[in-house]
Amino acid sequence: MPSSALVTPGDDRSPVLIHVPHASRVIPPELRAELLVTDVELAAELDEATDTATDEIAAAAVRRTRQRPTTVVNTASRLVIDPERFPDAGEPATAFGRGAVYTRTCTGTPLRPEPYPRAEQLLDAHFRPYADAVTAAVAERLRVCGRAVIIDLHSYPATPSGFEDPTAARPALCIGTDPVHTPAWLIEATRGAFASLPEITEIAENTPYAGTYVPLRHYGHDERVTSVMIELRRDVYLTDPRTPDPARVDRLGRALAALIDTVTAQAAADV
């Protein structure tokens, strides 16, 4: 089965890879049939779980960059598999049914049987091909640029989901970082790119979500691969869970393009 990772190569001089893992609502019919929710319940789950229009923000940015970045967009819903979870029992989110293969909804109700007997099949059919595609895209940036900078693009609802800490701050922009893969200059560049936007009233790091995506082949040791996560609170750019505000998407795209250009220039200066 082909990977759901849609990879669009960038210019040879751009080390940047924009990763958009959770923008899709697409679930293949054969997998939909296994979900223990009604169509109404599934629509509500997708409204809460989908990072709506983050792919549109990425596309708006790519159109305005000086050097076009590589993009990797997941064309399947995270309810198929979540490519950003660890695929084993070491994944903390497994405790509330939100590991690589979800078994519970955002509210904690059953989504799949527990234990789910086909979990390993889903990992083989969807998770591992996706991870391989992203790893290959990063390897290509390393080959042509000597480094790779991942911008991991997400969004989150203003109201905490049932499995989240209700006391955690929920700023307009959360910057997710990793102690090995997120250098200070990348954090500051991210802040600088978005701070002037009227929608971005507050910026914080690692709240309500922490960390950022790095392929397992490079995770924890390969400092040629840097990464930062951008988490936008959805009321910043959506008028309802399914409807983006075009003007705000455009402004966020411009800010993301500015970040990409800064990162590309920094990488060129470091060579």
C-alpha positions in Angstrom: 0.0 0.0 0.0 1.5 3.4 -0.9 2.3 5.9 1.8 -0.1 8.7 2.7 2.9 11.1 2.8 2.6 13.5 -0.1 6.2 14.7 -0.6 6.8 17.8 -2.8 10.6 18.3 -3.2 11.9 21.8 -2.6 14.7 23.8 -4.2 18.2 22.4 -3.8 19.3 25.4 -1.7 16.6 25.0 0.9 17.2 22.8 3.9 13.7 23.3 5.1 11.0 20.6 5.3 7.5 21.6 6.3 5.7 18.7 7.9 1.9 18.8 8.0 0.7 15.5 9.6 -2.8 16.2 10.9 -4.7 18.3 8.3 -6.7 15.5 6.6 -10.1 14.2 7.4 -9.8 11.2 5.0 -10.4 7.7 6.3 -10.5 4.8 3.8 -14.0 3.1 3.8 -12.6 -0.3 5.0 -11.1 1.4 8.1 -14.2 3.5 8.7 -16.2 0.3 9.0 -14.1 -0.7 12.0 -14.6 2.4 14.0 -17.1 2.2 16.9 -18.7 5.6 16.4 -21.7 6.9 14.5 -21.3 9.2 11.6 -22.3 12.1 13.8 -19.8 11.1 16.5 -17.1 10.7 13.9 -17.7 14.2 12.4 -17.3 15.6 15.9 -14.2 13.7 16.5 -12.7 14.8 13.3 -13.6 18.4 14.1 -11.6 18.2 17.3 -8.7 16.0 16.2 -8.0 17.5 12.7 -5.5 20.4 12.3 -7.8 22.0 9.8 -6.2 24.2 7.1 -2.7 23.8 8.3 -2.0 22.5 4.8 -3.4 25.7 3.4 -1.1 27.8 5.7 1.8 25.7 4.5 0.8 26.2 0.8 0.4 30.0 1.4 3.9 30.1 2.8 5.5 28.0 0.0 4.1 30.5 -2.6 6.0 33.3 -0.9 9.4 31.8 -0.1 12.6 32.8 -1.9 13.8 29.2 -1.9 10.9 26.7 -2.0 11.0 24.2 0.9 10.2 20.6 0.7 6.7 19.8 2.0 5.4 16.5 3.5 1.6 16.5 3.9 -0.3 13.5 5.4 -3.2 12.8 3.1 -5.0 10.5 5.6 -6.6 11.4 8.9 -4.7 10.9 12.1 -7.5 8.5 13.0 -6.0 6.0 10.5 -2.6 6.2 12.2 -0.9 9.1 14.0 2.6 9.4 12.4 4.0 11.5 15.2 3.5 8.9 18.0 6.1 6.3 18.9 4.9 3.0 17.5 5.4 1.0 20.7 4.5 0.8 24.4 6.9 3.6 25.1 4.5 6.2 23.7 2.9 8.0 26.7 -0.3 8.8 24.8 -1.1 5.0 24.7 -2.3 5.3 28.3 -5.3 7.2 27.1 -5.8 5.4 23.8 -4.1 7.9 21.6 -0.9 6.1 20.6 0.1 5.5 17.0 -3.2 3.7 16.5 -6.1 5.4 18.3 -8.5 3.3 20.3 -10.4 6.1 22.1 -11.8 9.4 21.0 -10.8 12.9 22.3 -13.5 12.5 25.0 -12.3 9.0 26.0 -15.1 7.0 24.5 -14.2 3.8 22.5 -13.0 4.4 18.9 -11.7 0.9 18.3 -11.8 -2.3 20.3 -9.2 -2.5 23.1 -6.9 -4.3 22.7 -7.1 -3.6 18.9 -6.2 -6.9 17.2 -5.1 -5.2 13.9 -2.9 -2.6 15.3 0.3 -4.2 14.0 -1.2 -4.5 10.5 -2.1 -0.8 10.5 1.5 0.1 11.6 2.9 -2.0 8.7 0.4 -0.7 6.1 0.3 3.0 7.1 2.7 4.1 9.9 6.0 2.6 8.7 5.6 3.6 5.0 4.8 7.1 6.1 7.8 7.2 8.4 10.0 5.9 5.6 8.8 8.6 3.3 9.6 11.4 5.8 12.9 9.9 6.6 13.8 9.7 2.9 12.8 13.4 2.4 15.0 14.4 5.3 17.9 12.3 3.9 17.5 14.1 0.6 17.8 17.5 2.4 20.9 16.3 4.1 22.3 15.1 0.8 21.8 18.3 -1.1 22.2 20.9 1.8 24.2 19.1 4.5 21.4 19.7 7.0 17.7 19.5 7.4 15.4 21.9 9.3 11.9 20.5 10.0 9.0 22.9 10.7 6.3 20.7 12.2 3.0 22.5 11.6 0.0 21.9 13.9 -3.0 23.5 15.5 -5.1 22.8 18.6 -8.6 23.7 19.9 -9.1 26.5 22.4 -10.8 24.2 24.8 -8.8 21.2 26.2 -9.7 17.8 25.0 -10.6 15.2 27.5 -7.2 13.6 27.7 -5.3 17.0 28.1 -4.2 18.9 31.2 -7.0 21.5 31.7 -4.6 23.8 33.7 -2.0 24.1 30.9 -1.6 27.5 29.2 -3.1 27.6 25.7 -1.4 30.5 24.0 -2.2 31.7 20.5 1.2 30.2 19.4 2.9 27.3 21.2 6.5 26.6 20.1 7.5 23.0 20.6 11.1 22.3 21.1 13.6 19.4 21.7 16.7 19.7 23.8 18.9 18.2 21.1 17.2 19.2 17.9 15.9 22.8 18.5 18.7 25.4 18.8 18.0 28.7 20.5 18.3 30.6 17.2 15.5 28.6 15.7 13.2 29.3 18.6 14.0 33.0 18.4 13.4 33.0 14.6 10.0 31.4 15.1 9.0 34.0 17.7 10.2 36.8 15.5 8.3 35.6 12.5 4.9 35.5 14.2 5.2 38.0 17.0 3.9 41.0 15.0 0.7 39.4 13.8 -2.4 40.8 15.5 -3.8 37.3 16.0 -0.7 36.1 18.0 -1.5 37.7 21.3 0.8 35.4 23.3 3.6 33.0 22.6 4.8 30.2 24.9 7.0 27.2 24.6 6.0 23.6 25.1 2.5 24.3 26.4 -0.1 22.8 26.0 2.1 20.5 23.8 5.8 19.8 24.0 8.5 18.5 21.6 8.8 18.4 17.9 9.0 15.8 15.1 12.3 14.2 14.1 12.5 10.8 12.3 13.7 8.0 14.6 16.8 7.4 12.4 18.1 10.8 13.5 16.3 11.4 16.8 18.4 12.2 19.8 21.9 12.2 18.2 22.0 13.8 14.7 22.5 17.5 15.2 22.4 18.0 11.4 18.6 17.6 11.8 17.0 20.5 13.6 13.3 20.9 14.2 10.7 23.2 15.7 7.0 22.6 16.2 4.4 25.4 15.5 1.1 24.9 17.3 -1.5 27.5 16.4 -4.6 27.8 18.6 -7.5 27.3 16.1 -9.5 30.3 17.0 -6.6 32.3 15.7 -7.5 31.4 12.1 -10.7 29.4 12.0 -14.3 30.8 12.2 -15.6 27.3 13.2 -13.9 23.9 13.4 -14.1 23.4 9.6 -13.9 26.9 8.2 -10.6 28.9 7.9 -10.6 32.7 7.6 -8.8 33.4 4.3 -7.2 36.6 5.4 -5.8 35.1 8.6 -4.5 32.0 6.7 -2.8 34.4 4.3 -1.1 36.3 7.2 0.0 33.2 8.9 1.4 31.9 5.6 3.3 35.1 5.1 4.8 34.8 8.6 5.7 31.1 8.0 7.4 32.2 4.7 9.4 34.8 6.6 10.5 32.0 9.0 11.5 29.7 6.2 13.5 32.5 4.5 15.3 33.3 7.8 16.1 29.6 8.4 17.4 29.1 4.8 19.6 32.2 5.1 20.9 31.0 8.5 21.7 27.6 7.1 23.6 29.1 4.1 25.6 31.4 6.4 26.6 28.4 8.6 27.9 26.3 5.6 
